[in-house]
Amino acid sequence: MRRFEFAVDRRHAHAVNEVFADLRRLRIVAIAAAVVSAAVTAYLVWLDHPWSYLLAVASALGAVTSLWVALWAPHRSSIDRLYADGELVPAVVSETYPSGVVLLALVDVSTPEAADPRYALVTRKVRDLPGHQKRAGERVPSVAIRTDRAPRQIGERWQSVSAMPIAWGTRDGQVIDRARAAISEVEWRLLTDNLALAAQVRRTSAKRLLLDPQQLPDDLGN
């Protein structure tokens, strides 16, 4: 796995990093859901009917799941940890809008237990992209954020994969340039050649499109 080390500017990251903001919102929603589910469970038990106990079990499971998400979110929301653990991946601006841009990234979606890598194109719409020009084809070095929404990993592919720009962790243009240079020209060219697929990727439910291993450059082969 290719990693990229740099000193994370925490103040800058907390201000612009949309992954951190999403995880913070997720935790708030999960805590609220856990409280509501616990209250519903207590009420159903208080009713003391056979059917209410069945519903109480389902509600209790919902509360446990929500509580797990609330505890998991802060563990995942460490900016330094996200950048340190994430694999350095290429991403390019595929579309621009007044409200932001769409990034098209090349990411290995296979889990550590998988025998071979499995590459996919993934998209992410972002509002702000400091340190970069908002134009199609702009090269945006990023790190892959791979997560499972279940307590235990299932299968050989990550359930959720997205790209987090290096520029969300630093104001230093030299760091961004160094990260850009650490990614092979083959990967950048593959993304540029497939910019037209970004719209197709965005229409998929998982916001990703698996690539045929037989059609990948030798440098990305199994």
C-alpha positions as semicolon CSV with decimal commas, in nm:
position;residue;x (nm);y (nm);z (nm)
1;M;0,000;0,000;0,000
2;R;0,138;0,338;-0,101
3;R;0,123;0,590;0,183
4;F;0,220;0,955;0,191
5;E;0,361;1,117;0,503
6;F;0,329;1,488;0,577
7;A;0,258;1,716;0,871
8;V;-0,118;1,764;0,887
9;D;-0,232;2,121;0,949
10;R;-0,510;2,042;1,195
11;R;-0,659;2,392;1,202
12;H;-0,680;2,398;0,823
13;A;-0,818;2,042;0,813
14;H;-1,090;2,113;1,068
15;A;-1,195;2,415;0,861
16;V;-1,209;2,258;0,515
17;N;-1,198;1,878;0,544
18;E;-1,544;1,756;0,440
19;V;-1,477;1,396;0,548
20;F;-1,427;1,514;0,906
21;A;-1,744;1,723;0,887
22;D;-1,943;1,426;0,751
23;L;-1,821;1,198;1,029
24;R;-1,910;1,458;1,291
25;R;-2,263;1,488;1,151
26;L;-2,289;1,109;1,140
27;R;-2,201;1,086;1,508
28;I;-2,463;1,344;1,605
29;V;-2,733;1,163;1,407
30;A;-2,627;0,825;1,552
31;I;-2,642;0,955;1,911
32;A;-2,988;1,100;1,850
33;A;-3,106;0,773;1,695
34;A;-2,967;0,572;1,988
35;V;-3,150;0,791;2,241
36;V;-3,479;0,769;2,052
37;S;-3,447;0,391;2,003
38;A;-3,370;0,341;2,373
39;A;-3,674;0,549;2,471
40;V;-3,898;0,353;2,234
41;T;-3,760;0,025;2,373
42;A;-3,838;0,132;2,730
43;Y;-4,190;0,237;2,633
44;L;-4,259;-0,092;2,454
45;V;-4,141;-0,289;2,756
46;W;-4,360;-0,073;2,980
47;L;-4,665;-0,163;2,767
48;D;-4,612;-0,528;2,873
49;H;-4,780;-0,691;2,571
50;P;-4,648;-0,994;2,381
51;W;-4,629;-0,797;2,056
52;S;-4,459;-0,504;2,226
53;Y;-4,172;-0,724;2,343
54;L;-4,103;-0,833;1,986
55;L;-4,091;-0,471;1,875
56;A;-3,878;-0,385;2,178
57;V;-3,615;-0,637;2,069
58;A;-3,598;-0,478;1,723
59;S;-3,581;-0,131;1,874
60;A;-3,306;-0,238;2,113
61;L;-3,102;-0,372;1,823
62;G;-3,144;-0,038;1,651
63;A;-3,021;0,140;1,963
64;V;-2,714;-0,085;1,988
65;T;-2,631;-0,031;1,622
66;S;-2,667;0,345;1,652
67;L;-2,452;0,346;1,965
68;W;-2,182;0,147;1,783
69;V;-2,181;0,403;1,500
70;A;-2,159;0,689;1,752
71;L;-1,856;0,525;1,915
72;W;-1,699;0,433;1,580
73;A;-1,723;0,784;1,431
74;P;-1,478;0,959;1,667
75;H;-1,234;0,668;1,628
76;R;-1,242;0,726;1,252
77;S;-1,249;1,104;1,266
78;S;-0,887;1,165;1,370
79;I;-0,748;1,374;1,086
80;D;-0,393;1,247;1,139
81;R;-0,514;0,886;1,144
82;L;-0,717;0,925;0,826
83;Y;-0,417;1,058;0,635
84;A;-0,167;0,818;0,792
85;D;-0,375;0,506;0,726
86;G;-0,506;0,605;0,383
87;E;-0,343;0,492;0,060
88;L;-0,221;0,768;-0,171
89;V;-0,442;0,762;-0,482
90;P;-0,490;0,981;-0,790
91;A;-0,802;1,190;-0,841
92;V;-0,886;1,442;-1,111
93;V;-1,155;1,705;-1,146
94;S;-1,413;1,561;-1,386
95;E;-1,693;1,818;-1,362
96;T;-1,727;2,170;-1,228
97;Y;-2,030;2,345;-1,081
98;P;-2,086;2,684;-0,917
99;S;-2,122;2,500;-0,586
100;G;-1,813;2,279;-0,623
101;V;-1,650;2,009;-0,834
102;V;-1,670;1,634;-0,888
103;L;-1,357;1,427;-0,836
104;L;-1,294;1,103;-1,024
105;A;-1,048;0,880;-0,837
106;L;-0,878;0,547;-0,900
107;V;-0,893;0,328;-0,588
108;D;-0,819;-0,033;-0,500
109;V;-1,143;-0,148;-0,333
110;S;-1,017;-0,492;-0,225
111;T;-0,980;-0,569;0,144
112;P;-0,648;-0,687;0,294
113;E;-0,780;-1,045;0,287
114;A;-0,830;-1,040;-0,092
115;A;-0,576;-1,229;-0,303
116;D;-0,556;-0,964;-0,576
117;P;-0,625;-0,590;-0,604
118;R;-0,949;-0,477;-0,763
119;Y;-0,948;-0,127;-0,902
120;A;-1,252;0,094;-0,941
121;L;-1,337;0,445;-1,045
122;V;-1,507;0,636;-0,764
123;T;-1,654;0,985;-0,756
124;R;-1,694;1,242;-0,484
125;K;-1,858;1,584;-0,506
126;V;-1,670;1,842;-0,300
127;R;-1,754;2,201;-0,217
128;D;-1,405;2,340;-0,167
129;L;-1,069;2,244;-0,314
130;P;-0,797;2,475;-0,176
131;G;-0,462;2,466;-0,351
132;H;-0,613;2,354;-0,681
133;Q;-0,770;2,509;-0,987
134;K;-1,134;2,414;-1,037
135;R;-1,100;2,294;-1,394
136;A;-1,156;1,959;-1,564
137;G;-0,844;1,745;-1,560
138;E;-0,684;1,913;-1,256
139;R;-0,475;1,651;-1,076
140;V;-0,573;1,620;-0,710
141;P;-0,357;1,377;-0,507
142;S;-0,573;1,218;-0,239
143;V;-0,588;0,937;0,012
144;A;-0,842;0,656;-0,003
145;I;-1,095;0,636;0,279
146;R;-1,222;0,280;0,299
147;T;-1,488;0,184;0,553
148;D;-1,746;-0,081;0,630
149;R;-2,083;0,021;0,770
150;A;-2,108;-0,304;0,966
151;P;-1,914;-0,394;1,284
152;R;-1,752;-0,683;1,099
153;Q;-1,605;-0,678;0,751
154;I;-1,802;-0,875;0,493
155;G;-1,656;-1,006;0,168
156;E;-1,336;-0,906;-0,012
157;R;-1,437;-0,551;-0,109
158;W;-1,490;-0,246;0,107
159;Q;-1,852;-0,137;0,132
160;S;-1,770;0,234;0,115
161;V;-1,474;0,393;-0,062
162;S;-1,404;0,762;-0,122
163;A;-1,115;0,999;-0,187
164;M;-0,992;1,268;0,052
165;P;-0,769;1,536;-0,108
166;I;-0,425;1,599;0,042
167;A;-0,515;1,969;0,007
168;W;-0,773;1,924;0,285
169;G;-0,486;1,851;0,523
170;T;-0,228;2,115;0,432
171;R;-0,189;2,466;0,291
172;D;0,163;2,387;0,164
173;G;0,166;2,373;-0,215
174;Q;0,499;2,191;-0,212
175;V;0,344;1,904;-0,016
176;I;0,066;1,877;-0,274
177;D;0,322;1,880;-0,557
178;R;0,525;1,609;-0,383
179;A;0,216;1,391;-0,344
180;R;0,124;1,447;-0,709
181;A;0,472;1,340;-0,820
182;A;0,456;1,024;-0,605
183;I;0,172;0,892;-0,822
184;S;0,272;0,730;-1,150
185;E;0,194;0,892;-1,482
186;V;0,019;0,569;-1,584
187;E;-0,244;0,620;-1,314
188;W;-0,296;0,986;-1,397
189;R;-0,333;0,903;-1,766
190;L;-0,582;0,625;-1,696
191;L;-0,802;0,871;-1,509
192;T;-0,771;1,140;-1,774
193;D;-0,860;0,891;-2,047
194;N;-1,175;0,791;-1,857
195;L;-1,312;1,131;-1,757
196;A;-1,620;1,062;-1,968
197;L;-1,710;0,774;-1,733
198;A;-1,757;1,005;-1,434
199;A;-2,126;1,060;-1,508
200;Q;-2,180;0,684;-1,530
201;V;-2,002;0,630;-1,199
202;R;-2,218;0,892;-1,029
203;R;-2,534;0,712;-1,141
204;T;-2,435;0,392;-0,960
205;S;-2,569;0,342;-0,608
206;A;-2,221;0,291;-0,462
207;K;-2,069;0,578;-0,667
208;R;-1,806;0,343;-0,807
209;L;-1,740;0,144;-1,123
210;L;-1,525;-0,169;-1,114
211;L;-1,263;-0,186;-1,387
212;D;-1,184;-0,500;-1,586
213;P;-0,843;-0,624;-1,462
214;Q;-0,762;-0,746;-1,813
215;Q;-0,791;-0,395;-1,951
216;L;-0,566;-0,227;-1,694
217;P;-0,207;-0,122;-1,766
218;D;0,058;-0,378;-1,666
219;D;0,168;-0,156;-1,376
220;L;-0,177;-0,201;-1,220
221;G;-0,222;-0,568;-1,301
222;N;-0,262;-0,845;-1,047
